[in-house]
Amino acid sequence: MSIASSGLTCPVPAGEADRVLLGHGSGGKLSAALLRERFLPRFGNEVLSVLGDAAVVPAPGEEIAVSTDSFVVSPLEFPGGNIGHLAVHGTVNDLAMMGADPLYLTAGFILEEGLPFDLLDRVIEAMSESASEAGVIVVTGDTKVVERGKADGMFINTTGIGRLDPRFRPGPTRARDGDAVLVSGPIGRHGVAIMAAREDLRFEVEVESDTACLAPLVQGLRATCGPAIRCLRDPTRGGVASALNEIAASSGVGIRLEEGELPIPGPVRGACEMLGLDPLYVANEGIMVAIVAPDAVEAALEAMRKHTSGESATRIGTVTAERPGLVLLRTGLGASRVVDMLPGDQLPRIC
Amino acid sequence: MKYLSEYRDPVLARSLVDRILATATRPRVLMEVCGGQTHTIVRQGLQELLKDAVDMIHGPGCPVCVTPLEQIDRALFLASRPDVIFTSFGDMLRVPGSDSDLLQIRARGGEVRVVYSPLDALEIARANPDHEVVFFAVGFETTAPANAMSVWQARELGVTNFSVLVSHVTVPPAIRAILDAPDNRVEAFLAAGHVCTVMGWEEYEPLAAEYGVPIVVTGFEPVDILEGIHMAVRQLEEGRAEVENQYARSVRRSGNEPAQALVSKVFELVDRAWRGIGEIPSSGLGLREEFADFDAERKFDLGSIRTSEPAECMAGDVLRGRIKPLQCPAFGEACTPEKPLGAPMVSSEGACAAYYNYARFQTETTGEPT
């Protein structure tokens, strides 16, 4: 009996691989190499470099804010960013909406066998950049590899920990009659950028995702307006309409929006016309809705406009005591309609 | 957007509202046929602005709403087959069949994909030769040319794994059915601008003459719709009953003749059941015999799918304009957009879903349903 020499070949390739192999999730040498060559150089910091079973960090104050989010997006790269930007911004922004200063981040990766390393590198690079911009460090992480077809390229989970300021606690129950409804920037860019990339729609003016870190904006609001900032929300999935409905329900107030004041960029409006969608329900990843006491409106707008991602901050409506729980939009014609929560995903219309 | 913003101009719209209010000597009952117009009317709150002059009844022009339950069940059956990639316009996905919908079929492993054009479905068929690709060809005359083109191209390209589940309907027979109903209240119609872009308006002239009813071909933006309403009200006040064209920037009297030619090469007139209304003779389009190979109903053994509508659903009366959605006992209680009993509660173009938003607001401001 003879054995073909190929049958004896080690399944771990001897040379440099250019993509993720199942072996990278084995816990063996390939896993160590993945960590050493790709993650540590970009995320490296004193806490992470210890490589213990758990990160040990100094306790920040009496109370902390904790938030977790998982990121699945197709395509992984899109105009304006990639899944790595989203994975940091999404969690950091959730902390910021509670008024917390983001400090630490954990990162869990589920990688699909065959994922090209250059794509993985771009994602890690994006996370590294976004993290340092947000002032957070990645203190612990995990990597798993699943067989081809069992994940859409890669999934990322991040958990963030932030320091709370006991004197600054914006919350969804705190909106009051007469408060102003502000947004920090143009509506609908992230969702349209993703849809355009997914459907391979080519518009004359490309729409870029707005993915951005909102922590500096919130810090500016805290410094200038303090408790006059009643409530902050980042209108991601479900868009501005869903975020405002949640606030209206939690605070037991009505919200009136002015259609003419909504900052919807022309290309977003055009794409939504074409796709039969409503920009108010389209996802955003770099703007926030702020409910602000009436006497702090100008100061809040000015504070937001000092930052790039807040330079077109504007007022879009008012909190009212009438019709608690309802969000109403006054149309350009002076009539009103209800802006409700969606029953599920927004579905494009036939005609 | 150029060529669009002027049709949303609030000042122009307000002046049209004032002209309609000044023209109507008594409240007039108008029906907009098309779901796209219903959508604008509700989104912009036009009913609220016009409530003293015009009662708008939302007609059966929502393709999602009038596709019969049997056909939805056939779609669900096909989408469940492991060898089928089922393709559809987005808003068909949540329409309830007898015990499921396409979203649930997808969650259970059925391959259901949203497309924006039937030609995309044909591309999917070419890219997946080991699957049968079925496109759910629903809609009025507006979507018929592209659907016809997909079948035509499939034959030209020799694509044998592509077929269409057809549920096409046409507008004029529906208008006739509404006018023939003994309890009809509709005094004038806004005809659907997109349908007439394809078909022209010649076929509406006999209807206007025979029934003495004004018909105005109307666009979809607020200013279009208000202008269409104004033209219809003016005809009623002047005792005229003609076909007029508000949507002149898109519609010619003879329509789009090459599109019509393609439609009649691929489709022929057939009797068609309308959900909630029942069968209307010669009111639908079916594939001609020579395209039978592309007809999903002949290609697959669909068995005998029999259905019955939920007894408490009054969609038929709503679609015929006999009752307003608020008058249905199930409205907002047993039937909501999250858990619809009938199709008009599903699509944003559906009258019940439209009222679900609008009427809740009305009820809370005036204390009584209108």
Chai-1 contact restraints between the chains, C-beta under 6 A:
chainA,res_idxA,chainB,res_idxB,connection_type,confidence,min_distance_angstrom,max_distance_angstrom,comment,restraint_id
A,G270,B,M1,contact,1.0,0.0,6.0,A-B,restraint_1
A,R323,B,E364,contact,1.0,0.0,6.0,A-B,restraint_2
A,T331,B,Q44,contact,1.0,0.0,6.0,A-B,restraint_3
A,T331,B,G45,contact,1.0,0.0,6.0,A-B,restraint_4
A,G332,B,P10,contact,1.0,0.0,6.0,A-B,restraint_5
A,L333,B,P10,contact,1.0,0.0,6.0,A-B,restraint_6
A,L333,B,A13,contact,1.0,0.0,6.0,A-B,restraint_7
A,L333,B,Q44,contact,1.0,0.0,6.0,A-B,restraint_8
A,A335,B,G45,contact,1.0,0.0,6.0,A-B,restraint_9
A,A335,B,E48,contact,1.0,0.0,6.0,A-B,restraint_10
A,A335,B,L49,contact,1.0,0.0,6.0,A-B,restraint_11
A,S336,B,G45,contact,1.0,0.0,6.0,A-B,restraint_12
A,R337,B,R43,contact,1.0,0.0,6.0,A-B,restraint_13
A,R337,B,G45,contact,1.0,0.0,6.0,A-B,restraint_14
A,V338,B,N357,contact,1.0,0.0,6.0,A-B,restraint_15
A,V338,B,F361,contact,1.0,0.0,6.0,A-B,restraint_16
A,D340,B,N357,contact,1.0,0.0,6.0,A-B,restraint_17
A,P343,B,P337,contact,1.0,0.0,6.0,A-B,restraint_18
A,P343,B,E338,contact,1.0,0.0,6.0,A-B,restraint_19
A,L347,B,G90,contact,1.0,0.0,6.0,A-B,restraint_20
A,L347,B,D91,contact,1.0,0.0,6.0,A-B,restraint_21
A,L347,B,L93,contact,1.0,0.0,6.0,A-B,restraint_22
A,P348,B,G90,contact,1.0,0.0,6.0,A-B,restraint_23
A,R349,B,D91,contact,1.0,0.0,6.0,A-B,restraint_24
A,I350,B,P63,contact,1.0,0.0,6.0,A-B,restraint_25
A,I350,B,F89,contact,1.0,0.0,6.0,A-B,restraint_26
A,I350,B,D91,contact,1.0,0.0,6.0,A-B,restraint_27
A,I350,B,G139,contact,1.0,0.0,6.0,A-B,restraint_28
A,C351,B,G36,contact,1.0,0.0,6.0,A-B,restraint_29
A,C351,B,T142,contact,1.0,0.0,6.0,A-B,restraint_30
A,C351,B,H194,contact,1.0,0.0,6.0,A-B,restraint_31
